[in-house]
Amino acid sequence: MVQTKKIGLYVVIVFVLYTIITSPDRAADLVQVGFEGISSAAHGVGEFMTQLVN
């Protein structure tokens, strides 16, 4: 089972590196979308906590 996880991790790493090398613009867009999602989630949690305190 551990070997399967290691192989899966290596496959994901190779895929990510391949994607970055062959299409850096697309990879940058995906990273930006991810960070925007995290930022929106954090903003939503902050608003919820503010409303909870008030």
CYANA upper distance limits for C-alpha pairs under 8 A (distance plus 0.5 A):
  1 MET  CA      5 LYS  CA      7.02
  2 VAL  CA      6 LYS  CA      6.80
  3 GLN  CA      7 ILE  CA      6.64
  4 THR  CA      8 GLY  CA      6.56
  5 LYS  CA      9 LEU  CA      6.58
  6 LYS  CA     10 TYR  CA      6.69
  7 ILE  CA     11 VAL  CA      6.67
  8 GLY  CA     12 VAL  CA      6.76
  9 LEU  CA     13 ILE  CA      6.69
 10 TYR  CA     14 VAL  CA      6.59
 11 VAL  CA     15 PHE  CA      6.58
 12 VAL  CA     16 VAL  CA      6.64
 13 ILE  CA     17 LEU  CA      6.68
 14 VAL  CA     18 TYR  CA      6.50
 15 PHE  CA     19 THR  CA      6.58
 16 VAL  CA     20 ILE  CA      6.69
 17 LEU  CA     21 ILE  CA      6.60
 18 TYR  CA     22 THR  CA      6.50
 19 THR  CA     23 SER  CA      6.16
 19 THR  CA     24 PRO  CA      7.68
 19 THR  CA     27 ALA  CA      7.17
 20 ILE  CA     24 PRO  CA      5.27
 20 ILE  CA     26 ARG  CA      8.44
 20 ILE  CA     27 ALA  CA      6.06
 23 SER  CA     27 ALA  CA      6.79
 24 PRO  CA     28 ALA  CA      6.56
 25 ASP  CA     29 ASP  CA      6.79
 26 ARG  CA     30 LEU  CA      6.80
 27 ALA  CA     31 VAL  CA      6.78
 28 ALA  CA     32 GLN  CA      6.64
 29 ASP  CA     33 VAL  CA      6.69
 30 LEU  CA     34 GLY  CA      6.71
 31 VAL  CA     35 PHE  CA      6.74
 32 GLN  CA     36 GLU  CA      6.60
 33 VAL  CA     37 GLY  CA      6.68
 34 GLY  CA     38 ILE  CA      6.83
 35 PHE  CA     39 SER  CA      6.54
 36 GLU  CA     40 SER  CA      6.58
 37 GLY  CA     41 ALA  CA      6.67
 38 ILE  CA     42 ALA  CA      6.68
 39 SER  CA     43 HIS  CA      6.61
 40 SER  CA     44 GLY  CA      6.63
 41 ALA  CA     45 VAL  CA      6.75
 42 ALA  CA     46 GLY  CA      6.63
 43 HIS  CA     47 GLU  CA      6.72
 44 GLY  CA     48 PHE  CA      6.64
 45 VAL  CA     49 MET  CA      6.66
 46 GLY  CA     50 THR  CA      6.66
 47 GLU  CA     51 GLN  CA      6.67
 48 PHE  CA     52 LEU  CA      6.54
 49 MET  CA     53 VAL  CA      6.67
 50 THR  CA     54 ASN  CA      6.77
